[in-house]
Amino acid sequence: MKGVLGNALKQAQRLQEEMAKLECTGESGAGLVQVVVNGRHDVKSVKIAPELLGEDVAMLEDLLAAAVN
């Protein structure tokens, strides 16, 4: 039983490490805002289309929140 549990824990740890390497991209505003997050929920990058930089800050914040979610 001890060996089975140990193997299961090692396999779970390997799976967790592999999941951490995965990246997911969320976008909103038809791609105007993109956020890349890894399996550990760390934001790796944020891209904002230049045409949004002159826009209302509240709209940009809403688009960023939508992309992350």
QUIWORA-V457295 format. One record per pair of residues at least 12 apart in sequence whose C-alpha atoms are under 10 Angstrom apart, sorted by the first residue. I is the first residue (numbers start at 1). GAP is how many residues later the second one is. If there is no record, write none. Layout:
BEGIN
i: <I;I>
gap: <GAP;GAP>
END
This chain:
BEGIN
i: <16;16;17;17;18;19;19;19;20;20;20;20;20;20;21;21;21;22;22;22;22;23;23;23;23;23;23;23;23;23;24;24;24;24;24;24;24;24;25;25;25;25;25;25;25;25;26;26;26;26;26;26;26;27;27;27;27;27;27;27;27;27;27;28;28;28;28;28;28;28;28;29;29;29;29;29;29;29;29;30;31;31;31;31;31;32;32;32;32;32;32;32;32;32;32;33;33;33;33;33;33;33;33;33;33;33;33;33;33;34;34;34;34;34;34;34;34;34;35;35;35;35;35;35;35;35;36;36;37;41;43;46;46;46;47;48;48;48>
gap: <23;24;22;23;21;19;20;21;17;18;19;20;21;22;17;18;19;15;16;17;18;13;14;15;16;17;18;19;20;21;12;13;14;15;17;19;20;44;12;13;18;19;20;21;42;43;20;38;39;40;41;42;43;19;20;21;36;37;38;39;40;41;42;34;35;36;37;38;39;40;41;20;30;31;33;34;35;37;38;33;16;17;18;32;36;15;16;17;18;19;20;28;31;32;35;13;14;15;16;17;19;27;28;30;31;32;33;34;35;12;13;14;15;29;30;32;33;34;12;13;29;30;31;32;33;34;31;32;31;27;25;18;21;22;17;12;15;16>
END
